[in-house]
Each structure stands twice: as structure tokens, then as C-alpha cells.
Amino acid sequence: MVRLKLDNAPTGAVITTAEAKEFLRVTHSGEDTMIDSMVNGAVEVAQNYMNRKILEYEYTLFMEDWNDVYVSNSYASTYRDILTNETIYGGYYSKFTGLPQIILPFPLASTTFIVKYTDVNRVSQVLTTSFNLFVYENQKGFLELKDTETLPEVYPIASAIEITFTAGMARLASDVPDAIKQAILLILGKMYELREDSVSRLPKASEYILDPYRIKTY
């Protein structure tokens, strides 16, 4: 089973207390703590809708095996190799290159990553240089095994494979697109006004604003 662990969260805020209060037209300090909490909630709503992180988060992805579920770019047990016209059976491979791929859960903030595994002798080994990392603007990051490499056998434990990576759109709040900040403020405004749960997901305008940044899940 794939398990994702948050190692480090950003220390800065996408929206400051002063920015939130100005948008909400609040001039006193009696609700500052509650407003900060609502800002955090609004940021989470925006991130969940976009399927990506706004500021930089450091994660470790744990896998039991190289063919662990939900990490492959291929959902079928067979596929047709477009170059050789042969049918390939089993495994989790790219349909285009025929190479094993590991899909990471979020778009990446950098090309820095570490791949470790526990070998059959229960010794930790580093395998980072055996993979190519692909980072795209509006797509989840993924690792692809180099065509000169093979995947080693791992010891059968839940954390046999560890992949450390950094996800996010921006290092600093000042680098976050103004459109995303505006969407977060709209979500915040609805939270502040209603003070209760609602059946709708987001204010409609914020959906339109966030849609160009949204990552399609697969």
C-alpha cells in the first residue's frame, strides 16, 4: 500500500491576516485567531480543488513494491508496444516508452528527489541516479526508470521503497499568482459570512479562477 508522509510544511502564509481582514472589511482584532484559521481552511479548499500544493511541501512516498497500486501510468496488465507492435504482459509501465514509471501525487516544485529502497538483505540502498524525473507545469510529476537500468528486488516490508520530493507552485507567498490569492479570498469570504457548512463546493467565481491551475487526476 502506498503511504504519503508530510516531512515539512511551509512556514509562511499565502494570505496574511492583514490581507484577509482588509478583504473582509474587519477593522478590529477580536477575530484575528478565527480569521487565521479560516484562511488556512480556505487555502486547503483551494489546494484540494486544484489537486496541487500552493507553497512548497516536502513529502516522502512509501511503497511496498515497485508495482505498488496507484503509482503507475498504466492501469492495464497488457498493452501494445507502439514501436515493436508486440503485446507486453504484466507490470506497471508507460504505454509510450515501455519503461516503469512512478507517478507522484502532486506537481513538483523542483527537480530534486531521492529514491531509496531496502534490499533483500535489509540494507538501505540509494537508487536516485537510475531514474529520470519529469516536471511539467500542469501535470503531476513522475519518475521513469532509465532504459539502461533494472529495478532491484526489495525486502517485503511496507516501507521497502522511499521517494522524497518537494511539491508546490511557489517558494514564497509573493510568487503565488494573484488569481489564486483572489480565489482563496472569495472562499474565505463565504466561510466568514456563513459560519456553517454548505452543500455547494466553492463560490462559483473561485472555481472559474482556479480551473486553469487544476490538475486532472488519473
C-alpha positions as CSV (number, residue, x, y, z in Angstrom):
1,M,0.0,0.0,0.0
2,V,1.2,3.5,-0.9
3,R,1.6,5.8,2.1
4,L,2.4,9.5,1.9
5,K,4.1,11.3,4.8
6,L,4.5,15.1,5.2
7,D,8.0,15.9,6.2
8,N,8.0,19.7,6.2
9,A,5.2,22.2,5.7
10,P,5.7,25.8,4.6
11,T,6.1,28.3,7.4
12,G,4.8,31.3,5.5
13,A,1.1,32.2,4.8
14,V,-0.4,32.5,1.3
15,I,-2.7,35.2,2.7
16,T,-1.7,37.3,5.7
17,T,-4.0,38.3,8.5
18,A,-3.9,41.9,7.3
19,E,-4.8,41.0,3.8
20,A,-7.7,38.8,5.0
21,K,-9.1,41.5,7.3
22,E,-8.9,44.1,4.6
23,F,-10.9,41.9,2.2
24,L,-13.4,41.0,4.9
25,R,-13.6,44.7,6.0
26,V,-12.8,43.8,9.6
27,T,-11.2,46.7,11.5
28,H,-10.9,45.1,15.0
29,S,-8.5,42.4,16.3
30,G,-11.1,40.4,18.2
31,E,-11.4,37.8,15.5
32,D,-7.8,37.6,14.3
33,T,-7.3,34.0,15.5
34,M,-10.5,32.8,13.9
35,I,-9.7,34.6,10.6
36,D,-6.3,33.0,10.5
37,S,-7.9,29.6,11.0
38,M,-10.4,30.3,8.2
39,V,-7.6,31.4,5.9
40,N,-5.9,28.0,6.5
41,G,-9.1,26.3,5.7
42,A,-9.7,28.3,2.5
43,V,-6.1,27.5,1.4
44,E,-6.8,23.8,1.9
45,V,-10.1,24.0,-0.1
46,A,-8.3,25.7,-3.0
47,Q,-5.4,23.2,-2.9
48,N,-7.8,20.2,-2.8
49,Y,-9.8,21.6,-5.7
50,M,-6.7,22.2,-7.8
51,N,-5.1,18.8,-6.7
52,R,-1.8,20.6,-6.0
53,K,0.0,22.4,-3.3
54,I,0.5,26.2,-3.5
55,L,3.6,26.7,-1.3
56,E,6.4,24.1,-1.1
57,Y,5.7,21.0,0.9
58,E,8.3,18.2,1.4
59,Y,7.0,14.6,1.3
60,T,8.2,11.0,1.5
61,L,6.2,8.4,-0.5
62,F,6.5,4.9,0.9
63,M,5.8,1.8,-1.3
64,E,5.8,-1.9,-0.6
65,D,7.0,-2.9,-4.1
66,W,7.8,-1.3,-7.4
67,N,4.4,-2.3,-8.7
68,D,2.5,-0.9,-5.8
69,V,-1.0,0.4,-6.5
70,Y,-1.9,3.9,-7.6
71,V,1.6,4.8,-8.7
72,S,1.6,3.6,-12.3
73,N,0.9,5.4,-15.5
74,S,-0.7,2.2,-16.9
75,Y,-3.8,0.6,-15.5
76,A,-3.9,-2.4,-17.8
77,S,-2.0,-5.6,-17.3
78,T,-1.2,-5.7,-21.0
79,Y,-0.6,-3.1,-23.7
80,R,0.6,-2.8,-27.3
81,D,4.1,-1.5,-27.8
82,I,3.8,1.1,-30.4
83,L,7.4,0.6,-31.7
84,T,7.6,-3.2,-31.9
85,N,3.8,-3.9,-32.2
86,E,4.2,-6.6,-29.6
87,T,1.8,-7.2,-26.7
88,I,3.5,-6.6,-23.3
89,Y,2.1,-8.6,-20.4
90,G,2.2,-7.5,-16.7
91,G,3.8,-4.8,-14.7
92,Y,3.3,-1.1,-14.5
93,Y,4.9,0.7,-17.5
94,S,4.4,3.7,-19.7
95,K,2.4,2.9,-22.7
96,F,4.7,5.1,-24.8
97,T,8.2,4.1,-23.7
98,G,7.6,0.7,-22.2
99,L,9.6,1.8,-19.1
100,P,8.5,1.6,-15.5
101,Q,7.1,4.8,-14.1
102,I,6.1,6.0,-10.7
103,I,3.5,8.8,-10.6
104,L,3.9,11.3,-7.7
105,P,0.7,12.7,-6.1
106,F,1.4,16.3,-6.9
107,P,3.1,18.6,-9.4
108,L,6.7,19.2,-8.2
109,A,8.4,22.3,-7.1
110,S,11.9,21.2,-8.1
111,T,13.9,18.5,-9.8
112,T,15.5,17.4,-6.5
113,F,14.4,13.9,-5.4
114,I,15.8,10.9,-3.6
115,V,14.9,7.2,-4.2
116,K,15.9,4.7,-1.6
117,Y,15.0,1.0,-1.2
118,T,15.6,-1.8,1.3
119,D,17.3,-4.7,-0.5
120,V,16.8,-8.4,0.2
121,N,19.4,-8.3,2.9
122,R,17.5,-5.5,4.7
123,V,20.2,-2.9,3.8
124,S,19.1,0.6,2.7
125,Q,20.3,1.5,-0.8
126,V,20.1,4.7,-2.9
127,L,18.7,4.4,-6.4
128,T,18.2,8.0,-7.4
129,T,20.5,8.1,-10.4
130,S,18.6,5.2,-12.0
131,F,15.6,7.4,-12.7
132,N,14.7,10.4,-14.8
133,L,12.4,12.9,-13.2
134,F,9.8,14.7,-15.3
135,V,8.4,18.0,-14.2
136,Y,5.6,19.8,-16.1
137,E,3.7,23.0,-15.3
138,N,0.2,21.5,-15.1
139,Q,0.8,17.8,-14.6
140,K,1.8,15.5,-11.8
141,G,5.5,14.8,-11.6
142,F,6.7,11.3,-12.3
143,L,9.8,9.2,-12.3
144,E,10.8,6.9,-15.2
145,L,13.4,4.2,-15.0
146,K,16.3,4.8,-17.4
147,D,16.4,2.3,-20.2
148,T,19.8,1.2,-19.1
149,E,18.7,0.3,-15.6
150,T,16.7,-2.5,-14.0
151,L,14.6,-2.5,-10.8
152,P,16.2,-4.4,-8.0
153,E,14.4,-6.8,-5.7
154,V,13.2,-5.3,-2.4
155,Y,12.7,-6.7,1.0
156,P,9.0,-7.4,1.7
157,I,8.1,-4.6,4.1
158,A,5.6,-1.8,3.9
159,S,8.3,0.9,3.6
160,A,10.6,-1.0,1.2
161,I,10.8,2.0,-1.1
162,E,11.1,5.6,-0.1
163,I,10.8,8.5,-2.5
164,T,11.5,12.0,-1.1
165,F,10.3,15.0,-3.2
166,T,9.1,18.6,-2.9
167,A,5.7,19.7,-4.2
168,G,4.3,23.2,-4.7
169,M,3.8,26.1,-7.1
170,A,5.8,28.8,-5.3
171,R,8.5,29.1,-2.7
172,L,7.2,32.4,-1.3
173,A,3.7,33.9,-1.0
174,S,4.8,36.8,-3.2
175,D,5.3,34.3,-6.0
176,V,1.8,32.9,-5.8
177,P,-0.4,34.1,-8.8
178,D,-2.7,36.9,-7.8
179,A,-5.6,35.0,-9.3
180,I,-5.1,32.1,-6.8
181,K,-5.0,34.6,-3.9
182,Q,-8.2,36.2,-5.1
183,A,-9.9,32.8,-5.3
184,I,-8.8,32.0,-1.7
185,L,-10.2,35.3,-0.5
186,L,-13.5,34.5,-2.2
187,I,-13.6,31.2,-0.4
188,L,-12.7,32.9,2.9
189,G,-15.5,35.4,2.4
190,K,-18.0,32.7,2.1
191,M,-16.7,30.9,5.2
192,Y,-16.7,34.2,7.2
193,E,-20.3,35.0,6.1
194,L,-22.0,31.7,6.6
195,R,-20.1,30.3,9.7
196,E,-21.6,26.8,8.8
197,D,-21.2,24.0,6.3
198,S,-23.0,24.2,3.0
199,V,-23.9,21.8,0.2
200,S,-22.0,23.7,-2.5
201,R,-18.3,23.2,-3.0
202,L,-16.9,26.6,-3.8
203,P,-18.1,30.1,-4.7
204,K,-18.6,29.8,-8.5
205,A,-16.2,32.6,-9.3
206,S,-13.4,30.9,-7.4
207,E,-13.9,27.7,-9.4
208,Y,-13.6,29.7,-12.7
209,I,-10.4,31.4,-11.3
210,L,-8.8,28.1,-10.1
211,D,-9.7,25.9,-13.1
212,P,-6.7,26.9,-15.3
213,Y,-4.4,25.7,-12.4
214,R,-6.3,22.5,-11.7
215,I,-4.5,19.2,-12.2
216,K,-6.5,16.3,-13.7
217,T,-6.3,13.2,-11.6
218,Y,-5.5,9.8,-13.1
